[in-house]
Amino acid sequence: MTKPTILITGASTGIGATYADRFARRGHDLVLVARDEVRMKALADQLRSETGVAIDILPADLTRADELAGVEARLRDDDRIGILVNNAGAGLGGRFIDQSADAITQLIALNTTSVVRLASAVAPRLAARGDGAIINIGSVVGLAPELGMSVYGATKAFVLFLSQGLSLELGPQGVYVQAVLPAATRTELWGRAGADEASLPPMMDVNDLVDAALVGFDKREDVSIPPLHDGALWDAFNGARQAMLPGFGQTQPAPRYAA
């Protein structure tokens, strides 16, 4: 059986490049998407040499509507692509009150708008054939406003909710959707966000992160959190959320809100 081609965004370095390496070694052809064409070409040359898979390079800035549209078209029209890895993302340093509106808009465009548009481009085709997968890279920050990364965390909370919703919608049609929630991982994101990399705390190695996430992928987990050792905590968190659902149907305010 022919293995599906995999389109990976943010594929020039870090998590995306590591996914490219792992899927190439599993025998999948690849479409690599990122802004840095030079680094993608170097990665593609290496992986072609080592694995023999076919690799296409698609340079694109996913915050630009015209370039994003080109990637959407590839996902809609290329029947070989059966898995989307929505990895492209960025951070934003500093306090909310010090962040510019333009920087916030740019972050939202990359971390949320591109994620949902690319998923929207590929999902109808995958659902129609009853097969395929979408991997969305989120973050544990989307569960933790206490970490003080308000806008970044909000974008990652969006990614988690979107993934869970798509899993419920698309799962019955044969499309697997996985949300991967890393914690601090050693990638170039930190430097690009303005962090002093010399002062950063210990972080998970990117190889360990992706390998763990792929175990979750193979197990068909809906949500994979590689740094969370006690998986029962996530089960309890999700169970508490689901336990609230019947209460949302009440037509009268709770007694604690009585005047």
C-alpha positions, 0 to 999 in steps of 0.5 A: 500500500502506498504511504500518504504524502505528508505536508509539514509547516514550519519545516525548516527547523526545530519540531517541523524539521524533526517531524520531517526526519521521522516521517521520511524514515517511515517511508513517507514522501514529504511536502515541506513548507516554511519561509526559509527555502535554503534550510528546507533545501538542505534538509530535503537533500539530506533526507532524500540521500538518507531515505530515498523518499520524494520531497517537495519544497514549498516556500511560504510565509503563512501570515501572507494571504497570497502565500497561505492560499498557495499552500491551501491549494496544494492541500486541496488538489494533491490527492497524495497528501494524506497527513497535515502537520500544522506545526508553524508557529511563533512566540511573542515576548514581553507583557501584553501591555507592551506588545504592539497591536501589529505584533499581536495580529501577526502572531494570531495570523500564524498561530491560529488563522493559518492552522484553521485555514490549512485544516479547512483546506484538507479536511473535506478531501480526507473526509470524502475518502474516509482516511487521513490525519491532521496533527496540530502542534499546540502548547501546554501554555494554552492550559496555563494562563498562570505562565503569563503568556496571554496572547500566545497561550490564547492562540494555543488554547484555540489550537487545542479546542479546534483539534478536539472539535475536529476530532469529534466531527471528523473522527466518525468519517475516518480522519484522525486529529491529534493535538500535541501539547509540548512544554518548553522545548529547545528550539529557535522559537525562544530566540525569535521571541526575544528571549535571552537563550543563555538564561533559559531553564532546562528544556525537553530535547526536540527529538524526545518531544517528536518521538513521544508525540509520534507514539501518541500518534500511533496510539491514536491519542486525541491529545498528547502531552509528552511532558505530563508524566501522570496521564491521569491528571489530564483524564481528570481535567478532561473528565471535570470539563465533561461533567459540567456539560449537563449544567450548561443546559440549565435555564435558571442562574445558579443560586450563588448568583442570586441578588 
